[in-house]
Structure formats: structure tokens, C-alpha cells
Amino acid sequence: MTAPYPVSILDLATVRHGQPIAESLQESTELAVLADELGFHRLWFAEHHNMETIASSATAVLLAHMGAHTHNIRLGAGGIMLPNHAPLIIAEQFGTLRELYGDRVDLGLGRAPGTDQKTLMALRRTNQSADRFPSDVLELQSYLQGESRIPGINAYPGSGTNVPLIILGSSHFGAQLAAQLGLTYSFASHFAPQMLESAAALYRSEFSPSNDLAKPYFIAAANVIVAETEDHAQHMWERAKRARIRTMLGRGRHLSDEEVEQLVHSAPGQQVLQMLEMTAVGTPDQVREWLDDFAARVSADELIITNMAGPLEDRKQALQLVSDHIIHR
């Protein structure tokens, strides 16, 4: 028996405190190979900038590497922050990936900068860049369909590859845009759960069928910490919370363990932890029950999980447990 929904993975290419980046990327590669073998549906990486704990800033480059090491799992961006780029460049990058790895390639698109205001300036974009997001999506789509909106400008590679587009978001804006364009919508509930249910309902109620998608397809994200015992899972959960505090509140400085512990109990720390509301923690049976209830609550067609188990061996075991008890139940 298989799960009533596909299960995918969002890998943040996490660089643990004091870890060399090369080692982090090797770990992500090992996890990708294992996820491919275990039957996970997709593997996504997200574009972030100026964050020393995340090594997926060159997202298309990383996906090319993962494609060379896997065979069946779908590969994609979750996502590319389109206002950071010219649509033509993204069409060329993902058109190249499509030519290399066939119909395994997806392209998730977000309109946030994936960084802070200072880095936004270094990326040569402004706060107003996000206003172009709907038109940029249409321009990108036209390149990939081989029907450029700009006469004489085509994406090579890219033209005619029809890489599937997925709108990412954490608000009603993304839900409405995905519905209007007839595209898959993926909600970032793993860190922004507030509007999950209303955005899912809005997307389904306003969906217009397109050549790409005949009916709504909604992906919901959740964090997962699973272990053989509840005690081990809770231990990893406490460790994961402190790692998230370090990532979100320690940018530009190195926090000691004592400083992290103080921040856990501070107002900013509690605000960061509230972002992790959609987290399944426990044994395989407990996590399966949580994910089933979560998927049913928002009528999710697919779940995409972030594996927050920590060290590599714990994350490998978590993937095995999810495969054994949730995907192939």
C-alpha cells in the first residue's frame, strides 16, 4: 500500500555550525541518491543569498549536480526567486536542465528576494521588483513554450521545453496568481503557516483550467523530525529549534551556545519558533498520523517535507522511516 499523496523533499542544503560547505553539499548529494532509491517524488532546492547556513544560492548549478547523481526523482527549484533574475536567464538555465534530464525537471517560482534588504541591493533589485512578478512569470512561460512575447528573443536552450511552472507562496497573492494562470500552487507552510487553509481554499475556488493543468494541484509543506523512539525525536526537535534560531537571528555574527539558549526564550526567538508550527515530530506512526491529518485538512494533492533531523545519519534514517512507514505503508 502506498501513501494517498506523493511525498517530496525540500532540501535547504543546510550548513551546520562550523561545517565546511563542501561537506554539506556532499551530504545533500548522498541524501538525494537515497531519496531517489526510496521512492520520493521530487527533490527541490531553494534560492537564498548571504546566508552562511544555506548552500543552495546557485540553485540551477546544484540541480545539475543532483541530476547527474539520480535517475527517477523529479528535480526542481522550490524556488527560484524570479524578481532576482531576467526571465530569459532562468528559461535558459532550466531549459538546459530539461535537455540534460528530460521531463524530471520542475521550476517553482517565488517573488520574495530570499534574503535581506542589504543583499537585495547587491542583487541589483529593489522592493518594486516584486511588482513585476506576474508579468515576469508570463514572459518566462512564453520562452519555455517557444512563443516568446518579445519578437526576435528566444531562449536557447529553453524554447519549446515546456518546463512545468509551479507558483510558490505564503499568502493569498500566490494562490490567486496560480489559480488565474492554471498552474500548480505550493504553499510554504513549513515556515509561514498563517494563511495556509485560506490560501488553499482560495486557490481551489478561483482555479481556471489551462493547457498545463486541467484541475487544481495543491502542494503543502511541512517539517518532519522522525526517529525510532519518541525520546530521540524530541531530542532532535530541541536541537533543530536551536539551529533555526542560529540561522534566523545570528546572521552576520557567530552566536555561542549560551547566546542561542538565551534567544530561545526571548521574544524574537519565540517568533522564529512560531514559524515552525507545521512540524511533525515523533515515531513513524506518530508522524504518519500527523501528515495524514495535515494533508486531509487542506486537501493537499502532495506533501513536500523538510528533513530537520540534523546530522547526516539521522537524516538518512529519517528518509528510510518516511519511505517505509509513510510512502510505502
Secondary structure by P-SEA (a helix, b strand, c coil): ccccbbbbbbccccccccccaaaaaaaaaaaaaaaaaacccbbbbbbbcccccccccaaaaaaaaaaaacccbbbbccccccccccaaaaaaaaaaaaaaccccbbbbbbccccccaaaaaaaccccccccaaaaaaaaaaaaaaccccccccccccccccccbbbbbbccaaaaaaaaaabbbbbbcccccccaaaaaaaaaaaaccccccccbbbbbbbbbbbbcccaaaaaaaaaaaaaaaaaaaccccccccaaaaaaaaacaaaaaaaaaacccccccaaaaaaaaaaaaaaacccbbbbbbccccaaaaaaaaaaaaaccccc
